């Protein structure tokens, strides 16, 4: 059974406020002017919509990306009742949108409460603050808002909408679907002060993520993208596209890299490779190399293109240059064992992580998504699942092990941007001109003994480049461990040690005699155990 889990607080010495809150005041410091000295004197944003009769349009669809800002839940979507009033063209009223939310339990939600969406101008959509009545942790109900609605309330409709539009914070309505830009929506607890609104709609973009309101009777332009897999020859990637009944056609494509506007424009212009389909079907794309790819689907209605749907994934079916070893046991001591507590509430934990070894450089390993789904503190909303993140560990010299800098981060973002683990040994060898002997003399090198990789205290680093340029020391109490799958480690032995009764094989699987060993790496099988060994 799924249990709601509140996000841990991120407390950094170099942040002025708790980063998980990231209120409007913080964004103002970064250059966005949300507060105007004259705002308090402005009249209320709008008069109450009391004229005419509100008539139900039927059931629309509401997809949440507000609760996701605070709790470990996905962007769920469900039916909501939507009303309209001929006296207010372009204004849509949603009744108690969280009354039927999957995690609503014994709530005091007023079924007659409502939130009004103003789409009089479909390119400048907004709604103002609404108390959802949803109290999931006893800290009070959640209130939601839009940045455009906040500005309208503070500055008046005309001035507020101009300001919001200039910042790109307004929503848009197309074909009965209302969407807002990323981080242009807000959420807070009802008793929190007005400068403690937190950014919401952080999951916006791509495949079935981010907030949206789909009005009743909107055309069915729904698209689904599901990866089927590669063919036997591994030269074709098959993808299933589900096509809504009102799509006249859908332009589909598989292009390298993350989603970007240039690719989207190239597809519309026909200058990038594409296929046009008119119904749900499987489509095969050429697949020549592993990497990050984006799958696009652009629906057409009345002869013109509509909103693009995309799915970004890293494909690793070919796995060239690496062989799978299974799972290692990883004891995390970057975030949980730092010289200064930047991320609070995180303890050292040991868990299983997939690991591979280079086929060209035996002893060079990479952990796949060490902060992904197997990490006990993993949350779907804080991890980038569009690609794999690799922690590369160079143990080709078992006496001088290093961890390469994860320049793209570890995939986990807890409100303070990229988090980049690496080791002081790698920093010394790469950036400071040290030799291996100097790294070892200074006590910075890790060691591989048997199947276990360890590092000295304070020999690891972690940086937060989006907020602070200098690294923090990690592994402060020496808890870091990588326990390789049995038999894949390297034993450092002398030629005399290798003469003990055993079967010795080279890395090509050919048996060799112990007395003929030359310096290098071999596999020793003895007593039902197989380990790599290095002969010096």
C-alpha positions as CSV (number, residue, x, y, z in Angstrom):
1,X,0.0,0.0,0.0
2,X,1.3,3.4,-0.9
3,X,2.1,5.7,2.0
4,X,2.4,9.4,1.7
5,X,5.9,10.5,2.7
6,X,6.6,14.1,3.3
7,X,9.8,15.4,1.7
8,X,12.8,16.0,4.0
9,X,13.9,19.6,4.6
10,X,17.0,20.7,2.8
11,X,19.0,23.1,4.9
12,X,22.1,24.7,3.4
13,X,24.4,27.2,5.1
14,X,24.7,29.1,1.8
15,X,21.0,29.5,1.3
16,X,19.2,32.4,2.9
17,X,16.0,30.3,3.5
18,X,15.1,26.7,3.7
19,X,15.4,25.5,0.1
20,X,12.4,23.2,0.1
21,X,10.1,26.2,0.7
22,X,11.7,28.4,-1.9
23,X,9.1,31.1,-1.3
24,X,8.4,34.1,-3.6
25,X,10.7,36.2,-1.5
26,X,13.6,33.9,-2.5
27,X,12.7,34.3,-6.1
28,X,12.5,38.0,-5.7
29,X,16.1,38.0,-4.5
30,X,17.0,36.2,-7.7
31,X,15.6,39.1,-9.8
32,X,11.9,38.5,-10.2
33,X,9.9,41.4,-8.8
34,X,6.9,40.0,-7.2
35,X,6.3,42.7,-4.6
36,X,5.5,46.3,-5.5
37,X,5.4,48.9,-2.8
38,X,2.1,50.2,-4.1
39,X,0.5,46.7,-4.3
40,X,-1.1,46.9,-0.9
41,X,-3.0,50.0,-2.0
42,X,-4.5,48.3,-5.0
43,X,-8.1,47.4,-5.1
44,X,-9.1,43.7,-5.1
45,X,-8.3,41.9,-8.3
46,X,-11.9,41.2,-9.4
47,X,-15.5,41.5,-8.2
48,X,-17.3,38.4,-7.1
49,X,-18.8,36.4,-10.0
50,X,-22.4,36.6,-8.8
51,X,-24.4,37.3,-11.9
52,X,-26.2,34.7,-14.0
53,X,-26.5,31.0,-13.5
54,X,-23.7,28.5,-13.4
55,X,-24.4,25.5,-15.5
56,X,-22.6,22.2,-15.4
57,X,-20.6,21.3,-18.5
58,X,-20.0,17.8,-17.3
59,X,-16.9,16.0,-16.3
60,X,-13.5,17.4,-17.1
61,X,-10.1,16.2,-16.0
62,X,-7.8,17.6,-13.3
63,X,-4.1,16.6,-13.1
64,X,-2.4,17.6,-9.9
65,X,1.1,19.0,-9.6
66,X,0.6,20.8,-6.3
67,X,0.5,18.0,-3.8
68,X,3.6,16.6,-5.6
69,X,5.5,19.6,-4.5
70,X,5.4,18.6,-0.8
71,X,4.6,14.8,-0.8
72,X,6.1,11.8,-2.5
73,X,3.3,11.2,-5.0
74,X,3.0,11.2,-8.7
75,X,1.0,13.5,-11.0
76,X,-2.4,11.9,-10.6
77,X,-5.4,12.8,-12.9
78,X,-9.1,12.4,-12.1
79,X,-12.6,13.6,-13.1
80,X,-13.9,17.0,-11.8
81,X,-17.1,18.8,-12.5
82,X,-16.7,22.0,-14.6
83,X,-19.3,24.8,-14.8
84,X,-19.8,27.8,-17.1
85,X,-21.8,30.9,-17.0
86,X,-22.9,32.8,-20.1
87,X,-22.5,36.1,-18.2
88,X,-18.7,35.4,-18.0
89,X,-17.5,34.0,-21.3
90,X,-14.1,32.3,-20.9
91,X,-14.4,31.7,-17.2
92,X,-14.7,28.1,-16.0
93,X,-15.5,27.0,-12.5
94,X,-14.2,23.7,-11.1
95,X,-16.1,22.4,-8.1
96,X,-14.1,21.0,-5.2
97,X,-11.3,19.6,-7.4
98,X,-9.8,17.6,-4.5
99,X,-13.0,16.0,-3.3
100,X,-12.2,12.8,-5.3
101,X,-8.4,12.9,-5.1
102,X,-7.0,9.5,-4.5
103,X,-5.3,10.4,-1.2
104,X,-8.3,12.4,0.2
105,X,-9.4,10.6,3.3
106,X,-11.8,11.9,5.9
107,X,-11.3,15.4,4.8
108,X,-13.4,18.4,5.6
109,X,-13.6,19.4,1.9
110,X,-16.6,21.6,1.1
111,X,-18.2,20.0,-1.9
112,X,-19.6,23.4,-2.9
113,X,-16.2,25.1,-2.9
114,X,-14.8,26.1,-6.2
115,X,-11.9,27.6,-8.1
116,X,-12.4,29.8,-11.1
117,X,-10.1,29.7,-14.2
118,X,-10.0,33.0,-16.2
119,X,-9.4,32.2,-19.8
120,X,-11.1,35.3,-21.3
121,X,-7.8,35.7,-23.1
122,X,-6.7,32.1,-23.9
123,X,-3.1,33.2,-24.0
124,X,-3.2,34.8,-20.5
125,X,-5.0,32.3,-18.3
126,X,-4.9,32.6,-14.5
127,X,-6.7,31.6,-11.3
128,X,-6.4,33.1,-7.8
129,X,-5.8,31.6,-4.4
130,X,-8.0,28.6,-3.5
131,X,-8.1,26.6,-0.3
132,X,-8.3,23.0,-1.3
133,X,-9.4,21.7,2.1
134,X,-6.9,18.9,1.7
135,X,-5.0,18.3,4.9
136,X,-2.7,15.3,4.4
137,X,-0.3,15.7,7.4
138,X,-2.1,17.6,10.1
139,X,-0.3,20.8,9.3
140,X,-3.4,22.4,7.7
141,X,-5.1,22.4,4.3
142,X,-3.1,23.2,1.2
143,X,-3.8,26.4,-0.7
144,X,-3.0,26.7,-4.4
145,X,-2.5,29.7,-6.6
146,X,-0.9,30.8,-9.9
147,X,1.8,33.4,-10.2
148,X,-0.4,35.2,-12.6
149,X,-3.3,35.1,-10.2
150,X,-1.0,36.3,-7.4
151,X,-0.1,39.3,-9.4
152,X,-3.7,40.0,-10.4
153,X,-4.7,40.0,-6.7
154,X,-1.8,42.3,-5.7
155,X,-1.7,44.6,-8.7
156,X,-5.2,44.5,-10.3
157,X,-6.3,42.6,-13.4
158,X,-4.8,44.7,-16.1
159,X,-1.4,45.5,-14.5
160,X,-1.1,42.1,-13.0
161,X,-1.7,40.2,-16.2
162,X,0.8,42.4,-18.1
163,X,3.4,41.8,-15.5
164,X,2.7,38.0,-15.5
165,X,2.7,37.8,-19.3
166,X,6.1,39.7,-19.4
167,X,7.5,37.0,-17.1
168,X,6.0,34.1,-19.0
169,X,3.9,33.1,-16.0
170,X,0.4,33.0,-17.6
171,X,-1.4,29.8,-18.6
172,X,-2.7,29.1,-22.0
173,X,-5.8,27.3,-23.2
174,X,-5.9,25.4,-26.5
175,X,-8.5,22.9,-27.7
176,X,-10.1,22.9,-24.2
177,X,-6.8,22.1,-22.4
178,X,-5.4,24.6,-19.9
179,X,-1.7,24.3,-19.1
180,X,0.7,26.5,-17.2
181,X,4.5,27.0,-17.6
182,X,6.9,25.2,-15.3
183,X,7.2,26.7,-11.8
184,X,4.4,29.2,-12.6
185,X,2.0,27.7,-10.0
186,X,2.1,28.0,-6.2
187,X,1.2,26.0,-3.1
188,X,1.4,26.7,0.6
189,X,-0.2,25.6,3.9
190,X,-3.3,27.7,4.8
191,X,-1.7,29.2,7.9
192,X,1.6,30.0,6.2
193,X,2.3,33.7,5.6
194,X,1.7,35.1,2.2
195,X,5.5,35.2,1.4
196,X,5.8,31.5,1.8
197,X,4.2,30.3,-1.4
198,X,6.2,27.4,-2.8
199,X,6.7,26.8,-6.5
200,X,4.5,24.1,-8.0
201,X,4.1,22.6,-11.4
202,X,7.7,21.5,-11.3
203,X,7.1,18.3,-13.3
204,X,5.8,20.2,-16.3
205,X,6.7,19.1,-19.8
206,X,6.7,15.9,-21.7
207,X,4.7,12.8,-21.0
208,X,1.7,13.0,-18.7
209,X,3.3,15.3,-16.2
210,X,2.5,18.7,-14.7
211,X,-0.7,20.4,-14.0
212,X,-3.5,20.6,-16.5
213,X,-7.3,21.2,-16.6
214,X,-9.0,19.5,-19.5
215,X,-12.5,20.9,-20.1
216,X,-15.5,18.7,-20.8
217,X,-16.1,17.9,-24.5
218,X,-12.6,18.9,-25.5
219,X,-11.4,17.1,-28.6
220,X,-9.7,13.8,-28.0
221,X,-6.1,14.6,-28.9
222,X,-4.7,12.3,-26.1
223,X,-1.4,10.7,-27.1
224,X,0.4,7.8,-25.4
225,X,4.0,6.8,-26.0
226,X,5.2,3.4,-24.9
227,X,8.6,1.8,-25.7
228,X,8.1,-1.8,-26.9
229,X,11.8,-2.6,-27.3
230,X,14.4,-3.5,-29.9
231,X,14.2,-6.2,-32.5
232,X,16.4,-9.3,-32.6
233,X,19.0,-7.6,-34.7
234,X,19.0,-4.6,-32.3
235,X,18.9,-2.2,-35.2
236,X,15.3,-1.1,-34.7
237,X,13.5,0.5,-31.8
238,X,9.8,-0.2,-31.7
239,X,7.5,2.3,-30.1
240,X,3.7,2.2,-29.6
241,X,1.9,5.4,-30.2
242,X,-1.7,5.6,-28.9
243,X,-3.7,8.2,-30.9
244,X,-6.8,10.0,-29.7
245,X,-9.9,9.7,-31.9
246,X,-10.0,13.3,-32.9
247,X,-6.4,13.4,-34.2
248,X,-6.4,13.9,-38.0
249,X,-2.8,12.7,-38.1
250,X,0.2,12.5,-35.7
251,X,3.7,13.3,-36.7
252,X,6.1,11.0,-34.8
253,X,9.8,10.8,-34.5
254,X,12.8,9.5,-32.5
255,X,15.6,12.1,-32.3
256,X,18.8,12.0,-30.2
257,X,19.1,14.2,-27.1
258,X,16.7,15.8,-24.8
259,X,13.5,17.6,-26.0
260,X,14.2,21.0,-27.5
261,X,12.4,23.6,-29.5
262,X,14.8,23.2,-32.5
263,X,13.9,19.6,-33.0
264,X,10.2,20.4,-32.6
265,X,10.4,23.1,-35.3
266,X,12.4,20.9,-37.6
267,X,9.7,18.2,-37.4
268,X,7.0,20.8,-38.3
269,X,9.1,22.0,-41.2
270,X,9.9,18.4,-42.3
271,X,13.6,18.9,-42.1
272,X,14.1,16.2,-39.4
273,X,13.2,12.5,-40.0
274,X,9.6,11.7,-39.1
275,X,6.6,9.5,-39.9
276,X,2.9,10.5,-40.1
277,X,0.4,8.1,-38.6
278,X,-3.4,8.3,-38.4
279,X,-4.3,5.7,-35.8
280,X,-2.7,3.9,-32.9
281,X,0.1,1.6,-34.0
282,X,3.7,0.4,-33.5
283,X,6.4,2.4,-35.2
284,X,9.9,1.2,-35.8
285,X,12.8,3.7,-35.7
286,X,16.5,3.1,-36.7
287,X,18.6,2.4,-33.6
288,X,22.3,2.6,-34.2
289,X,23.8,3.6,-30.8
290,X,22.9,3.8,-27.1
291,X,22.2,7.2,-25.7
292,X,19.5,9.7,-24.7
293,X,16.6,10.0,-27.2
294,X,13.4,11.9,-27.3
295,X,10.2,10.4,-28.8
296,X,7.9,13.1,-30.2
297,X,4.2,13.0,-31.1
298,X,2.6,16.1,-32.7
299,X,-1.2,15.9,-33.2
300,X,-3.0,17.7,-36.0
301,X,-6.5,19.1,-35.9
302,X,-8.2,21.1,-38.6
303,X,-5.0,21.0,-40.7
304,X,-2.8,22.6,-38.0
305,X,-0.4,21.2,-35.4
306,X,-1.4,21.2,-31.8
307,X,0.6,20.7,-28.6
308,X,3.5,18.3,-28.8
309,X,3.8,15.4,-26.5
310,X,7.3,13.9,-25.9
311,X,9.0,11.2,-23.9
312,X,12.8,11.4,-23.2
313,X,14.6,8.2,-22.3
314,X,18.1,6.8,-22.2
315,X,18.5,3.6,-24.3
316,X,21.1,1.1,-23.3
317,X,20.0,-2.0,-25.2
318,X,23.3,-2.3,-27.1
319,X,25.5,-1.8,-23.9
320,X,28.6,-1.6,-26.0
321,X,31.9,-1.5,-24.0
322,X,30.3,-2.7,-20.7
323,X,29.4,-6.0,-19.2
324,X,26.8,-6.5,-16.5
325,X,28.0,-7.8,-13.2
326,X,24.7,-7.9,-11.3
327,X,24.3,-5.8,-8.2
328,X,26.8,-4.4,-5.7
329,X,26.0,-3.3,-2.1
330,X,26.5,0.5,-1.9
331,X,26.8,2.3,1.4
332,X,26.0,6.0,0.8
333,X,28.4,8.4,2.5
334,X,28.3,11.5,0.3
335,X,25.1,13.2,1.4
336,X,24.8,11.3,4.7
337,X,28.4,11.7,5.9
338,X,29.5,15.2,5.0
339,X,31.7,17.7,6.9
340,X,28.6,20.0,7.1
341,X,25.0,18.9,7.1
342,X,23.6,20.3,3.9
343,X,20.8,17.8,3.5
344,X,19.2,17.0,6.8
345,X,17.5,13.8,7.8
346,X,19.6,11.6,5.6
347,X,21.5,8.7,7.3
348,X,24.1,6.3,5.9
349,X,22.3,3.4,4.3
350,X,23.4,0.3,2.4
351,X,21.4,-0.9,-0.6
352,X,21.7,-2.7,-3.9
353,X,22.8,-0.9,-7.1
354,X,23.3,-2.3,-10.6
355,X,27.0,-2.4,-11.6
356,X,28.9,-2.9,-14.8
357,X,32.5,-3.3,-15.7
358,X,34.4,-1.9,-18.7
359,X,35.3,-4.6,-21.2
360,X,38.3,-2.6,-22.4
361,X,39.6,-1.7,-18.9
362,X,38.9,-4.5,-16.4
363,X,38.6,-3.0,-12.9
364,X,36.9,0.1,-14.2
365,X,33.3,0.0,-12.9
366,X,30.2,2.1,-13.1
367,X,27.3,2.1,-10.7
368,X,24.0,2.7,-12.5
369,X,21.7,5.2,-10.8
370,X,23.1,4.9,-7.3
371,X,20.5,7.5,-6.2
372,X,17.7,6.0,-8.2
373,X,14.8,3.8,-7.3
374,X,16.8,1.5,-4.9
375,X,18.0,4.4,-2.8
376,X,15.9,4.4,0.4
377,X,15.4,8.2,0.2
378,X,14.5,8.1,-3.5
379,X,11.3,10.0,-4.5
380,X,10.0,10.0,-8.0
381,X,9.5,13.7,-8.1
382,X,13.1,14.5,-7.1
383,X,14.9,12.2,-9.5
384,X,15.4,12.5,-13.2
385,X,14.2,9.3,-14.7
386,X,14.7,10.3,-18.3
387,X,18.2,8.9,-18.3
388,X,20.8,6.9,-16.4
389,X,23.3,8.5,-14.1
390,X,26.6,6.7,-13.7
391,X,29.1,6.7,-10.9
392,X,32.4,5.6,-12.5
393,X,34.9,4.0,-10.1
394,X,38.5,3.5,-11.4
395,X,39.8,0.4,-9.5
396,X,42.3,-0.7,-12.2
397,X,44.9,0.0,-9.6
398,X,43.5,-1.5,-6.4
399,X,45.9,0.6,-4.3
400,X,44.8,3.9,-5.8
401,X,41.0,3.8,-6.4
402,X,39.2,7.0,-7.5
403,X,35.6,8.0,-8.2
404,X,35.2,10.2,-11.3
405,X,33.4,13.5,-11.0
406,X,29.7,13.1,-11.9
407,X,29.6,16.3,-13.9
408,X,25.9,16.0,-14.7
409,X,25.0,15.4,-11.1
410,X,23.7,12.3,-9.5
411,X,20.1,12.7,-10.9
412,X,18.7,13.7,-7.5
413,X,17.6,17.3,-6.9
414,X,16.3,18.1,-3.5
415,X,15.8,21.8,-4.1
416,X,19.4,22.9,-4.3
417,X,20.2,22.0,-7.9
418,X,22.7,19.5,-9.1
419,X,24.6,17.4,-6.5
420,X,27.9,16.2,-7.8
421,X,29.8,13.4,-6.0
422,X,33.4,12.6,-6.7
423,X,36.6,11.8,-4.9
424,X,39.7,13.8,-3.8
425,X,41.9,11.2,-5.5
426,X,40.3,12.1,-8.9
427,X,40.5,15.8,-8.2
428,X,44.2,15.4,-7.3
429,X,45.0,13.3,-10.4
430,X,42.9,15.4,-12.8
431,X,43.0,18.9,-11.5
432,X,46.0,19.3,-9.2
433,X,48.7,17.5,-11.2
434,X,49.3,14.8,-8.5
435,X,50.8,11.4,-9.3
436,X,49.3,8.2,-7.9
437,X,52.1,8.0,-5.4
438,X,51.4,11.5,-4.1
439,X,47.7,10.7,-3.9
440,X,48.4,7.6,-1.9
441,X,50.9,9.4,0.4
442,X,48.4,12.1,1.2
443,X,45.8,9.4,2.2
444,X,43.3,10.4,-0.5
445,X,43.2,7.1,-2.5
446,X,40.6,4.4,-2.1
447,X,41.4,0.7,-1.9
448,X,40.0,-2.4,-3.4
449,X,40.6,-5.4,-1.1
450,X,38.9,-8.6,-2.2
451,X,35.5,-7.4,-3.3
452,X,35.3,-4.3,-1.1
453,X,36.1,-0.7,-2.1
454,X,36.7,1.8,0.7
455,X,38.0,5.3,1.1
456,X,39.7,7.1,4.0
457,X,37.8,9.5,6.1
458,X,37.2,12.9,4.3
459,X,38.6,11.5,1.0
460,X,35.3,12.0,-0.9
461,X,33.8,15.2,-2.2
462,X,30.4,16.6,-3.1
463,X,29.6,19.9,-4.7
464,X,26.4,21.9,-5.3
465,X,27.5,24.0,-8.3
466,X,24.1,25.7,-8.8
467,X,24.5,27.4,-5.4
468,X,28.0,27.1,-4.1
469,X,31.2,26.8,-6.1
470,X,33.4,24.9,-3.6
471,X,33.3,21.2,-2.6
472,X,32.4,19.8,0.8
473,X,34.4,16.9,2.1
474,X,32.4,13.7,2.5
475,X,32.9,10.2,4.0
476,X,33.7,12.1,7.2
477,X,33.4,8.9,9.4
478,X,34.6,6.4,6.8
479,X,31.3,4.7,6.2
480,X,31.5,4.6,2.4
481,X,31.6,1.0,0.9
482,X,31.1,-0.6,-2.4
483,X,30.9,-4.4,-2.1
484,X,31.3,-5.9,-5.6
485,X,29.4,-9.0,-6.6
486,X,31.3,-12.0,-5.3
487,X,34.3,-12.9,-7.4
488,X,34.5,-9.7,-9.4
489,X,37.0,-7.9,-7.2
490,X,40.8,-7.8,-7.5
491,X,43.2,-9.4,-5.0
492,X,46.6,-7.7,-5.1
493,X,49.1,-10.6,-4.7
494,X,52.7,-11.2,-5.6
495,X,53.9,-13.9,-8.0
496,X,54.9,-16.1,-5.1
497,X,51.3,-15.9,-3.8
498,X,50.0,-16.9,-7.1
499,X,51.9,-20.2,-7.0
500,X,49.5,-21.6,-4.4
501,X,47.3,-24.5,-5.7
502,X,44.7,-22.8,-7.9
503,X,43.4,-22.5,-11.4
504,X,44.5,-19.3,-13.1
505,X,42.9,-17.9,-16.2
506,X,43.5,-14.8,-18.2
507,X,40.8,-12.3,-19.0
508,X,40.0,-14.2,-22.3
509,X,39.2,-17.3,-20.2
510,X,42.4,-19.2,-21.2
511,X,44.0,-21.2,-18.4
512,X,47.6,-20.2,-17.6
513,X,50.3,-21.7,-15.4
514,X,51.1,-19.8,-12.1
515,X,54.8,-19.9,-12.8
516,X,54.4,-18.2,-16.1
517,X,52.4,-15.2,-14.9
518,X,53.5,-11.8,-16.1
519,X,52.3,-8.5,-14.5
520,X,48.6,-8.0,-15.2
521,X,45.1,-9.0,-14.1
522,X,44.0,-12.6,-13.9
523,X,41.1,-14.7,-12.6
524,X,41.9,-17.1,-9.8
525,X,39.5,-20.0,-9.2
526,X,40.0,-21.9,-6.0
527,X,37.7,-23.6,-3.5
528,X,34.6,-22.8,-5.4
529,X,35.5,-19.0,-5.4
530,X,36.6,-17.0,-8.3
531,X,38.3,-13.6,-7.8
532,X,40.3,-11.3,-9.9
533,X,43.9,-10.8,-8.9
534,X,46.6,-8.4,-9.9
535,X,50.2,-9.7,-10.4
536,X,52.8,-7.0,-9.9
